[in-house]
């Protein structure tokens, strides 16, 4: 049974499309490159971030409207995003180090997420790096920060490094609104970013896989380049 399980995994891996993504040849880019290419802790024949990587290829869309159309439909990401807009939520860039108390409250608004207890790193006030490679966005209801997004950029890649919403507001579709608003932001900016990454599909809960799929992320094999 165990051998059969591994054969099925290998078949899934082989069927995934392969992408080559170039990172910055900088200290941060080399750090990311090294981290992504570490040997996986469970599957010793693959690298840490090489299989089932959840990506949106921005080059697939000429305009932000094209992306929204691709995630539209019944119970879709676009549907829930519109729900948030109608409820008065607003997306904008933020100065996260002026909002550490609000971020702390979001992080600790619920003890468990996706069936796992919140990591200790979320349970303390933090200072976040601010430079051209680290960007921060928030969703507001009036003057209340209800979710935030930390994006790390390197070369062609934008990594959704941390994405959290306050538990009391999740039912309003704020996380779909956050993702779709950020993708629209990137497409409108026409920057050198070609790929948006939201970790992996392998190992994610069914609920998180559904969320990623609704938002337009697809699984790929990736070779990371400098």
C-alpha positions as CSV (number, residue, x, y, z in Angstrom):
1,X,0.0,0.0,0.0
2,X,2.8,2.4,0.9
3,X,4.6,1.7,-2.5
4,X,1.3,2.3,-4.4
5,X,0.9,5.6,-2.5
6,X,4.4,6.7,-3.7
7,X,3.7,5.6,-7.3
8,X,0.5,7.8,-7.3
9,X,2.5,10.7,-5.9
10,X,5.2,10.3,-8.6
11,X,2.5,10.2,-11.3
12,X,0.9,13.4,-10.0
13,X,4.4,15.1,-10.0
14,X,5.2,14.1,-13.6
15,X,1.9,15.4,-14.8
16,X,2.4,18.9,-13.4
17,X,3.6,21.6,-15.9
18,X,7.2,22.8,-15.2
19,X,8.1,26.4,-14.8
20,X,11.4,28.2,-14.5
21,X,11.2,31.3,-12.3
22,X,14.1,33.7,-11.8
23,X,14.7,35.3,-8.4
24,X,16.9,38.3,-7.6
25,X,20.6,37.5,-7.3
26,X,20.7,39.4,-4.1
27,X,21.2,38.3,-0.4
28,X,17.4,38.0,0.0
29,X,17.0,36.2,-3.4
30,X,19.8,33.8,-2.5
31,X,18.2,33.1,0.9
32,X,14.9,32.3,-0.8
33,X,16.6,30.2,-3.4
34,X,18.4,28.2,-0.8
35,X,15.3,27.7,1.3
36,X,13.2,26.6,-1.6
37,X,15.8,24.1,-2.7
38,X,16.3,22.3,0.6
39,X,15.4,18.6,0.6
40,X,11.8,18.0,1.7
41,X,11.5,16.7,5.3
42,X,9.1,13.9,4.3
43,X,9.8,13.2,0.7
44,X,13.6,12.9,0.4
45,X,13.5,12.7,-3.4
46,X,12.1,16.2,-3.9
47,X,13.1,19.7,-2.9
48,X,11.2,21.8,-0.4
49,X,9.4,24.2,-2.7
50,X,9.5,22.5,-6.1
51,X,6.4,20.4,-6.4
52,X,2.7,21.4,-6.4
53,X,3.6,25.1,-6.0
54,X,0.5,27.3,-6.0
55,X,1.0,29.9,-8.6
56,X,-0.9,32.5,-10.6
57,X,0.8,33.3,-13.9
58,X,0.1,37.0,-14.4
59,X,1.2,36.8,-18.0
60,X,-2.0,34.8,-18.7
61,X,-4.0,38.0,-18.3
62,X,-3.9,41.2,-20.4
63,X,-5.9,43.2,-17.9
64,X,-7.2,42.9,-14.3
65,X,-10.7,42.4,-15.7
66,X,-9.5,39.3,-17.5
67,X,-8.3,37.8,-14.2
68,X,-11.6,38.6,-12.4
69,X,-13.5,36.9,-15.2
70,X,-11.4,33.8,-14.8
71,X,-12.4,33.5,-11.1
72,X,-16.1,34.4,-11.5
73,X,-19.2,32.3,-11.2
74,X,-21.5,30.8,-8.5
75,X,-19.8,30.7,-5.1
76,X,-16.6,31.9,-6.7
77,X,-13.8,34.1,-5.5
78,X,-15.2,37.0,-7.5
79,X,-18.7,36.5,-5.9
80,X,-17.3,36.6,-2.3
81,X,-15.1,39.5,-3.2
82,X,-18.1,41.5,-4.4
83,X,-19.9,40.6,-1.2
84,X,-17.1,42.3,0.7
85,X,-17.2,45.3,-1.5
86,X,-20.9,45.7,-1.0
87,X,-20.4,45.4,2.8
88,X,-18.1,48.4,2.7
89,X,-14.6,46.8,2.9
90,X,-11.7,48.7,1.3
91,X,-8.3,47.4,0.2
92,X,-5.2,49.6,0.5
93,X,-1.4,49.5,1.2
94,X,-0.5,49.9,4.8
95,X,2.4,51.0,7.1
96,X,2.4,47.7,9.1
97,X,4.7,48.9,11.8
98,X,2.2,51.5,12.8
99,X,-0.5,48.8,13.1
100,X,1.3,46.2,15.2
101,X,-1.5,46.1,17.8
102,X,-4.2,45.7,15.1
103,X,-2.1,42.9,13.5
104,X,-1.6,41.2,16.9
105,X,-5.4,41.3,17.4
106,X,-6.0,39.7,13.9
107,X,-3.4,37.0,14.6
108,X,-5.0,36.1,17.9
109,X,-8.7,36.4,17.0
110,X,-8.9,32.6,16.9
111,X,-6.7,29.9,18.4
112,X,-6.9,27.5,15.5
113,X,-6.7,28.0,11.7
114,X,-7.1,25.2,9.1
115,X,-7.3,22.7,12.0
116,X,-3.9,23.8,13.5
117,X,-3.0,25.8,16.5
118,X,-1.5,29.2,15.7
119,X,2.3,29.2,15.8
120,X,4.0,31.0,18.7
121,X,5.4,33.6,16.2
122,X,1.9,35.0,15.8
123,X,1.4,35.5,19.5
124,X,3.8,38.3,20.0
125,X,4.0,41.9,18.8
126,X,6.5,42.0,15.9
127,X,8.4,44.6,13.8
128,X,8.3,43.9,10.1
129,X,11.0,44.6,7.5
130,X,10.0,47.5,5.2
131,X,11.8,47.9,1.8
132,X,11.1,47.5,-1.9
133,X,11.0,43.7,-1.5
134,X,8.5,43.6,1.4
135,X,5.1,45.1,0.8
136,X,2.0,45.2,3.0
137,X,-1.7,45.6,2.3
138,X,-4.8,45.6,4.4
139,X,-8.5,45.4,4.2
140,X,-10.5,47.9,6.3
141,X,-14.1,48.1,7.5
142,X,-14.4,51.9,8.0
143,X,-11.3,52.6,10.2
144,X,-10.8,49.0,11.4
145,X,-8.1,46.8,10.0
146,X,-9.7,43.4,9.5
147,X,-7.1,41.5,7.5
148,X,-3.5,42.0,6.2
149,X,-1.2,40.7,3.6
150,X,2.6,40.5,3.7
151,X,4.1,40.1,0.2
152,X,7.8,39.3,-0.4
153,X,9.1,40.1,-3.8
154,X,12.2,38.7,-5.6
155,X,12.8,38.8,-9.3
156,X,9.8,37.5,-11.2
157,X,8.1,36.3,-8.1
158,X,5.8,37.7,-5.5
159,X,5.3,35.5,-2.5
160,X,2.1,35.8,-0.3
161,X,4.2,35.4,2.8
162,X,1.5,35.9,5.3
163,X,-2.2,36.4,4.8
164,X,-4.6,36.6,7.8
165,X,-8.0,37.9,8.6
166,X,-9.8,38.6,11.8
167,X,-12.0,35.7,12.6
168,X,-15.1,37.8,13.3
169,X,-15.1,39.2,9.7
170,X,-14.2,36.1,7.6
171,X,-17.8,35.4,6.7
172,X,-17.9,38.6,4.7
173,X,-15.5,37.3,2.1
174,X,-12.6,39.5,3.1
175,X,-9.9,37.0,2.3
176,X,-11.2,36.5,-1.3
177,X,-11.4,40.3,-1.5
178,X,-7.8,40.6,-0.3
179,X,-6.3,38.1,-2.8
180,X,-8.3,39.4,-5.8
181,X,-7.5,43.0,-5.0
182,X,-3.8,42.2,-4.8
183,X,-3.8,40.4,-8.1
184,X,-5.6,43.4,-9.7
185,X,-3.0,45.7,-8.1
186,X,-0.1,43.7,-9.7
187,X,-1.8,43.5,-13.1
188,X,-2.5,47.2,-13.1
189,X,1.1,48.1,-12.0
190,X,2.6,46.0,-14.9
191,X,5.7,45.4,-12.8
192,X,8.4,42.9,-13.4
193,X,6.5,40.4,-11.3
194,X,5.2,37.6,-13.5
195,X,4.2,35.0,-10.9
196,X,2.3,35.2,-7.6
197,X,2.9,32.3,-5.2
198,X,0.8,31.1,-2.3
199,X,2.9,28.2,-0.9
200,X,1.9,24.7,-2.1
201,X,-1.1,22.5,-2.8
202,X,0.5,19.4,-1.4
203,X,0.0,19.3,2.4
204,X,-2.7,22.0,2.4
205,X,-6.1,21.2,3.9
206,X,-9.0,20.6,1.6
207,X,-10.5,24.0,2.6
208,X,-7.3,25.8,1.8
209,X,-6.9,24.0,-1.5
210,X,-10.4,25.0,-2.4
211,X,-9.6,28.6,-1.5
212,X,-6.5,28.7,-3.6
213,X,-8.2,27.1,-6.6
214,X,-11.1,29.5,-6.4
215,X,-8.6,32.4,-6.4
216,X,-7.0,31.0,-9.6
217,X,-3.9,29.4,-8.2
218,X,-2.8,26.2,-10.0
219,X,-0.2,23.6,-9.0
220,X,3.2,23.5,-10.9
221,X,6.6,22.0,-10.7
222,X,9.2,24.8,-10.4
223,X,12.9,25.2,-11.1
224,X,14.2,28.2,-9.2
225,X,16.8,30.3,-11.0
226,X,19.1,33.1,-9.9
